[in-house]
Amino acid sequence: MSLLGRLNPFSKRNADVPSWSTQNIPPLQFHNTLSGQLETFEALNGNVKMYNCGPTVYDRQHIGNLRPYVFADILRRTLNAWGHSVTQVINITDVGHLVSNADEGEDKMEKSAKAQGRSAQEIAAEITQLWFEDLDLLGIDRSKIQFPRATQFIGEQIALVQSLEQKGYAYTIKDGVYFDTSRFSGYGKLGGVNIAGQQAGARVEENEEKKSQFDFALWKLSKKKEKRQQEWNSPWGTGFPGWHIECTAMIFKLLGRQIDIHTGGIDHIPVHHNNEIAQAEASTGKQYVRYWMHNEFITIEGKKISKSLGNTIYLSQLIDRGLSARALRYLYLTTHYRSLTNFTWEAAEAAHTALHRLKRSFFELDLIPGTTADKNFVEGVQAALADDLDTPKVIALMWDLLKNPDVPPAVKRASLLIVDRVLGLGLTEEAKRKDITVQAGAVSMTLSTGGPVSVEVTKLMEEREAARESKDFKKADALREAIELHGYALEDTPAGPKLTEK
């Protein structure tokens, strides 16, 4: 067997896992922000090194913040499907990210701590845990990802700043150490930022000591009257790292001096990611990232997500409305990652309904061990994913498959299972649940109409109530879906859960 075949988790065969051959598979093509073009993906040294810009954990992540991580998850799953092993890192910013996203204003962590009268570390731990719970609900396997925190790599960040200083790329002024962008000829190359055509002071407030208004902070010095919770000693004085230096320092430490893929939202392109490139390539003299990939924004009812507009929506609010967390994942995937997505409650409910129909249809398909997937369907899915992760096309192919009378039910089941390994919509979990034998002897229940409820559904109800009591909301959400797949609507009332036949 070839190395590609051995690495590919889709090629494993057993009674319930269909094969996905890597022979004659089309090459992956991704849109590289650096070139502005589709490029054929080739790993630098076998194992793919991927870094995804993570959250600043001063406040809970809303549904717009969560889109990049579903995108990164689909990207990793696709790379795995093509036979690549992946080392994935998502950072957690718990210091250094200023309110302006550049070099002015308060540190977001410090500002949140002052407002709440709590420690920055306590807030960071709480928000990180809430974010982790959201990732779990969205079907992102955290066991496959490293999550370094900026405060864990202060020494590495100081060392990197010292290296830049020694090479002549950094200078010190009264408020900190800055990168001299005039020394780096390629500054602004990501996204084609026209530095020469922009006036001084256009990006940040005027700082007369800076050589250029595009120079950015590597290390900020604490102000004498400023009472910070998070600051460290350094060769330049007591202070804290700049926001941009943390990503580069952690990449160097965890992934190496050159990586394959770096992702983030499009808002990172003009400043944050160009700053990363400058400091990294000035330090090493080598290309920092080979493929830059960026996802578009999400709007709410056509408007930018903003606390000032009061239109911030969290995943927990979808669940409170009785919608599945995976429905949000489904909604994301119905739009290409480089296209703007407009969230409405109607769209979310439609996604929930569509995903329920998909799971119900899958649940009713015959299981015949050893059944292989439909060749035409698999080839169509592979072509769509190879074309810069065209997930809307893949979802359309899934529905076409289900409606195709010429494909046997067992083949449909095998085909849907294989694509779910990439999309992560929960069909794999449904397959495992369907195969579980429910033990007899559970407490009997009745519907609101007075009819009996099966032992299996009763057991699922009991498990869900136990999960809710232990605050295992991920499991409770999954069990709700399992109950609904049996043809019931479930409503939580003050008197307890209520079942209604659909």
C-alpha positions in Angstrom: 0.0 0.0 0.0 1.3 3.5 -0.8 2.1 6.1 1.9 -1.0 8.0 0.8 -3.2 5.0 1.3 -1.7 4.3 4.8 -2.3 7.8 6.0 -5.8 8.2 4.6 -8.4 7.4 7.3 -11.1 7.1 4.6 -9.4 4.0 3.2 -10.0 1.9 6.3 -12.5 -0.9 5.8 -14.9 -2.5 8.3 -18.5 -3.4 8.4 -19.7 0.2 8.6 -17.0 2.4 7.2 -17.0 2.7 3.4 -13.8 3.1 1.5 -12.6 6.4 -0.1 -9.9 5.6 -2.7 -7.1 8.1 -3.1 -6.3 6.7 -6.6 -7.0 9.2 -9.4 -8.3 11.7 -6.8 -8.2 15.3 -8.2 -5.5 17.6 -6.7 -6.6 20.0 -4.0 -6.8 23.6 -5.2 -7.1 26.5 -2.6 -7.4 30.2 -3.1 -4.2 31.7 -1.8 -4.7 35.3 -0.6 -1.0 35.9 -1.2 -1.2 35.4 -4.9 -4.9 36.1 -5.3 -5.3 32.9 -7.3 -6.3 29.2 -7.0 -3.2 27.2 -6.4 -2.6 23.4 -6.3 -1.8 22.4 -2.8 1.4 20.6 -2.0 2.6 20.0 1.5 6.1 21.2 2.2 7.4 18.2 4.1 4.7 15.5 4.2 2.9 16.5 7.4 0.7 19.6 6.9 1.5 22.4 9.4 -1.6 24.5 9.8 -2.2 27.5 12.1 -5.6 29.2 12.6 -5.9 32.6 14.2 -7.9 32.0 17.4 -10.0 34.1 19.8 -9.2 37.0 22.1 -10.8 35.6 25.2 -12.1 38.8 26.8 -15.8 38.1 25.9 -17.9 35.3 24.6 -17.5 34.4 20.9 -20.6 35.1 18.8 -21.7 33.2 15.7 -19.6 35.4 13.4 -16.5 34.6 15.5 -17.3 30.9 15.2 -17.3 30.7 11.4 -13.5 30.6 11.1 -13.2 27.5 13.2 -15.8 25.5 11.3 -13.9 26.6 8.1 -10.6 25.4 9.6 -12.2 22.1 10.7 -13.5 21.5 7.1 -10.1 22.3 5.8 -8.4 19.8 8.2 -10.9 17.1 7.4 -10.5 17.6 3.7 -6.7 17.4 4.0 -7.1 14.2 6.0 -9.5 12.8 3.3 -6.8 13.4 0.7 -4.3 11.4 2.8 -2.5 14.2 4.6 -1.6 14.1 8.2 -2.2 17.5 9.8 -0.7 19.3 12.8 -3.2 22.0 13.7 -2.7 24.9 16.1 -5.3 27.5 17.1 -4.0 30.2 19.5 -5.8 31.7 22.4 -5.0 35.4 22.9 -5.2 36.2 26.6 -2.9 39.4 26.5 -1.7 42.1 24.1 -4.7 42.6 21.8 -5.5 46.3 22.0 -9.0 47.7 21.4 -7.9 49.3 18.1 -6.6 46.0 16.6 -3.4 48.0 16.1 -1.3 49.8 18.7 -3.7 52.3 20.4 -6.1 52.0 23.3 -6.5 49.5 26.1 -5.6 45.9 26.2 -9.0 44.0 25.7 -8.3 41.6 28.5 -7.3 44.5 30.9 -10.4 46.5 29.9 -12.7 43.5 30.5 -11.1 42.8 33.8 -11.6 46.4 35.0 -15.2 46.5 33.8 -16.1 43.3 35.6 -13.9 43.7 38.7 -12.3 40.4 38.1 -8.9 39.0 37.2 -7.9 38.8 33.5 -6.8 35.2 34.1 -10.2 34.3 35.5 -12.0 35.9 32.6 -9.7 34.2 30.1 -10.3 30.8 31.7 -14.1 31.2 31.7 -14.4 32.5 28.1 -12.0 29.9 26.8 -14.2 27.1 28.4 -17.3 28.6 26.8 -15.6 28.7 23.5 -14.5 25.1 23.9 -18.1 24.1 24.6 -19.2 25.8 21.4 -16.5 24.0 19.4 -17.7 20.7 20.8 -21.3 21.4 19.9 -20.3 22.4 16.4 -18.7 19.0 15.9 -15.0 20.2 16.1 -12.8 17.5 17.6 -10.5 19.4 20.0 -8.4 16.3 20.6 -6.8 16.9 17.1 -5.8 20.5 17.9 -3.2 22.3 20.0 -4.5 25.4 21.8 -1.5 27.5 23.1 -2.1 30.6 25.1 -0.1 33.8 24.5 0.8 34.1 28.2 2.5 30.7 28.1 5.0 31.9 25.5 6.2 35.3 26.8 9.8 34.1 26.8 9.6 33.1 23.1 8.1 36.4 22.2 10.8 38.4 24.0 13.5 36.3 22.3 11.9 37.0 18.9 11.8 40.7 19.5 15.5 40.6 20.5 16.3 38.8 17.3 14.6 41.4 15.2 16.3 44.2 17.2 19.7 42.6 16.6 19.0 42.3 12.8 18.1 46.0 12.7 14.4 45.7 12.2 13.3 47.1 15.5 13.7 50.3 17.4 12.7 51.6 20.8 10.7 54.7 21.7 9.1 55.9 24.9 6.1 53.6 24.7 7.7 50.4 23.4 9.6 48.5 20.8 8.5 48.8 17.2 9.1 47.0 13.9 10.6 49.3 11.2 8.4 48.5 8.2 10.7 50.6 5.9 13.4 47.9 6.4 11.1 45.2 5.0 10.5 45.7 1.3 7.6 43.3 1.0 5.4 44.9 3.7 1.8 44.9 2.6 2.1 42.2 0.0 -0.7 40.1 1.5 -3.9 41.3 -0.1 -2.0 43.9 -2.1 -2.1 46.6 0.6 -0.9 49.9 -1.0 1.3 51.4 1.7 2.6 54.3 -0.5 -0.9 55.4 -1.4 -2.1 55.7 2.2 -1.6 58.8 4.2 0.3 58.8 7.5 -2.1 58.3 10.5 -4.8 56.6 8.3 -4.5 53.3 10.2 -3.7 54.4 13.8 -3.6 57.6 15.8 -0.6 59.8 15.1 2.5 58.8 17.1 5.2 61.3 16.3 8.0 59.1 17.7 7.3 56.3 15.2 9.3 56.4 12.0 6.2 55.4 10.1 2.6 55.1 11.1 2.7 51.6 9.6 5.4 50.5 12.1 3.8 48.2 14.7 4.5 47.4 18.3 6.5 44.3 19.2 6.6 45.0 22.9 4.6 47.7 24.7 5.9 49.3 27.9 3.6 49.7 30.8 2.7 53.3 31.6 3.8 54.6 35.0 0.2 55.4 36.1 -1.2 52.3 34.5 -2.2 49.5 36.8 -2.0 46.3 34.7 -2.7 42.8 35.9 -0.6 41.2 33.2 2.9 42.5 32.6 6.4 41.0 32.5 10.0 42.1 32.9 12.0 42.5 29.6 15.3 43.9 28.3 13.3 47.1 27.5 11.4 47.4 30.7 8.2 46.1 32.3 5.5 45.7 29.8 3.6 43.2 27.6 3.9 41.8 24.1 2.2 43.3 21.0 -0.7 41.3 19.5 1.1 40.3 16.3 4.3 38.9 17.8 2.4 36.1 19.7 1.3 34.2 16.6 4.7 34.2 15.0 6.5 33.2 18.3 4.0 30.3 18.8 4.3 29.2 15.2 8.1 29.1 15.4 7.9 27.1 18.6 5.2 24.6 17.8 5.3 24.3 14.0 8.6 25.6 12.8 10.0 28.5 10.8 7.9 27.7 7.7 4.3 26.4 7.6 1.9 25.2 5.0 -1.4 27.0 5.8 -2.4 30.0 7.9 -6.1 30.9 8.1 -8.2 33.7 9.6 -11.0 36.2 8.9 -10.6 38.7 6.1 -10.2 41.5 8.7 -6.8 40.1 9.6 -5.4 40.6 6.1 -4.4 44.3 5.9 -2.8 44.6 9.4 -2.4 41.5 11.6 -1.3 39.1 8.9 0.9 41.5 7.0 2.6 42.3 10.4 3.1 38.6 11.0 4.7 38.1 7.6 7.1 41.1 8.1 8.4 40.0 11.5 8.7 36.3 10.6 10.4 36.8 7.2 12.7 39.5 8.6 13.7 37.1 11.3 14.3 34.0 9.1 14.9 35.3 5.6 12.5 32.6 4.4 8.9 32.4 3.2 6.7 32.3 6.3 3.5 30.8 5.1 2.9 29.1 1.7 -0.9 29.2 1.6 -2.9 32.0 3.2 -6.6 31.3 3.4 -9.3 33.7 4.7 -13.0 33.4 5.3 -15.6 36.1 4.8 -17.7 37.8 7.4 -21.2 37.0 8.7 -23.9 39.7 8.8 -27.1 39.7 10.9 -30.1 40.6 8.9 -27.8 42.3 6.4 -25.9 44.4 9.1 -22.4 44.0 10.5 -22.4 42.2 13.9 -21.9 44.8 16.5 -22.6 45.1 20.2 -23.6 48.8 19.7 -26.3 47.6 17.3 -27.5 45.0 19.8 -27.4 42.3 17.1 -24.9 39.9 18.6 -26.1 36.3 18.6 -24.5 33.4 20.4 -24.7 29.7 19.7 -26.5 29.2 23.1 -29.3 31.4 21.8 -29.9 29.0 18.9 -30.0 26.1 21.3 -32.4 28.0 23.6 -34.8 28.3 20.6 -34.7 24.6 20.1 -32.4 24.6 17.1 -29.5 22.2 16.7 -26.0 23.5 17.1 -25.0 21.5 14.0 -27.7 23.5 12.2 -25.4 26.5 12.4 -22.6 24.4 11.0 -24.9 23.3 8.2 -25.8 27.0 7.6 -22.2 28.0 7.3 -21.5 25.2 4.8 -24.4 26.3 2.5 -22.3 29.3 1.6 -18.7 29.2 0.3 -16.2 30.2 2.9 -15.0 33.2 0.8 -18.6 34.5 0.4 -20.5 36.7 2.8 -23.1 34.9 4.8 -26.2 36.6 6.0 -27.7 35.2 9.2 -31.4 35.4 9.8 -33.6 33.4 12.2 -35.6 32.2 9.2 -32.4 30.9 7.6 -31.3 29.2 10.9 -34.7 27.5 11.3 -34.5 26.4 7.6 -31.0 25.0 8.2 -32.3 23.1 11.3 -35.2 21.7 9.3 -33.0 20.7 6.4 -30.5 19.0 8.7 -33.2 17.2 10.5 -34.7 15.9 7.2 -31.2 14.8 6.1 -30.6 12.9 9.3 -34.1 11.4 9.3 -33.6 10.3 5.7 -30.2 8.8 6.6 -31.7 7.1 9.7 -34.2 5.3 7.6 -31.7 3.9 5.1 -30.8 0.2 5.1 -27.6 -0.9 6.7 -25.8 -3.7 4.7 -22.3 -4.3 6.0 -19.6 -4.1 3.3 -21.7 -1.8 1.0 -19.6 0.6 -1.0 -20.4 4.2 -1.8 -21.8 5.4 -5.2 -18.8 6.0 -7.5 -20.4 9.0 -9.3 -21.4 10.6 -6.1 -17.9 10.2 -4.5 -16.2 11.6 -7.6 -18.6 14.6 -7.6 -17.9 15.3 -3.9 -14.1 15.0 -4.5 -14.3 17.4 -7.4 -16.3 19.9 -5.4 -14.0 19.8 -2.4 -10.9 20.0 -4.6 -12.3 23.2 -6.0 -11.4 25.4 -3.0 -13.7 23.6 -0.6 -17.0 24.1 -2.5 -19.2 22.8 0.4 -22.5 24.2 -1.0 -22.0 22.0 -4.1 -21.3 19.0 -1.8 -24.6 19.6 0.1 -26.5 19.8 -3.1 -25.0 16.5 -4.2 -26.1 14.9 -1.0 -29.7 15.9 -1.6 -29.5 14.8 -5.3 -28.3 11.4 -4.1 -31.2 11.0 -1.7 -33.7 11.8 -4.4 -32.0 9.4 -7.0 -34.3 6.3 -7.3 -31.5 4.4 -9.2 -29.2 4.3 -6.1 -30.1 1.5 -3.6 -30.7 2.7 0.0 -27.7 0.9 1.5 -25.5 2.6 -1.1 -26.9 5.9 -0.3 -26.2 5.3 3.4 -22.5 4.4 2.7 -22.2 7.4 0.4 -23.5 9.8 3.0 -21.3 8.4 5.7 -18.2 8.9 3.6 -19.0 12.6 2.9 -19.9 13.2 6.5 -16.3 12.5 7.4 -15.6 15.8 5.8 -18.7 17.9 6.5 -19.2 16.7 10.1 -22.9 17.1 10.2 -23.5 14.3 12.6 -24.5 11.4 10.4 -21.6 9.3 11.7 -22.9 9.8 15.2 -26.4 8.9 14.1 -25.0 5.7 12.5 -23.5 4.7 15.9 -26.7 5.5 17.8 -28.8 3.5 15.4 -26.7 0.4 15.9 -27.0 0.6 19.7 -29.3 -2.0 21.3 -31.5 -0.4 23.8 -32.0 -2.4 27.0 -35.5 -3.4 27.9 -37.1 -2.5 31.2 -37.0 1.4 31.0 -39.7 3.4 32.7 -42.7 3.7 30.4 -43.8 7.1 29.0 -46.8 8.4 27.2 -47.3 11.0 24.5 -49.3 14.2 25.0 -52.0 12.4 22.9 -52.0 9.5 25.4 -50.3 6.9 23.1 -47.4 4.8 24.2 -43.8 5.6 23.6 -41.3 3.0 22.5 -38.7 1.6 25.0 -36.0 3.1 22.8 -37.4 6.6 22.8 -38.1 6.4 26.6 -34.4 5.4 27.1 -33.3 8.3 25.0 -35.5 10.7 27.0 -34.0 9.4 30.3 -30.5 9.8 29.0 -31.3 13.4 27.9 -32.7 14.4 31.2 -29.6 13.0 33.0 -27.4 14.9 30.6 -29.3 18.1 31.2 -29.0 17.7 34.9 -25.3 17.2 34.7 -25.1 20.2 32.3 -23.7 18.1 29.5 -25.5 20.2 26.9 -23.6 18.7 23.9 -24.9 15.2 24.8 -28.4 16.6 25.5 -28.5 18.3 22.2 -27.4 15.1 20.4 -30.1 13.1 22.2 -32.8 15.6 21.3 -31.9 15.1 17.6 -32.0 11.3 18.1 -35.5 11.6 19.7 -36.7 13.8 16.8 -35.4 11.3 14.3 -37.9 8.8 15.7 -40.7 11.1 14.6 -41.4 13.2 17.7 -41.3 16.9 18.5 -39.7 17.6 21.9 -40.6 20.6 24.0 -39.1 21.5 27.4 -41.8 22.8 29.7 -41.8 23.7 33.4 -43.5 20.4 34.1 -40.8 18.5 32.2 -40.2 17.4 28.6 -43.2 17.0 26.4 -43.4 14.7 23.4 -45.7 15.3 20.4 -45.9 13.0 17.3 -45.0 14.9 14.1 
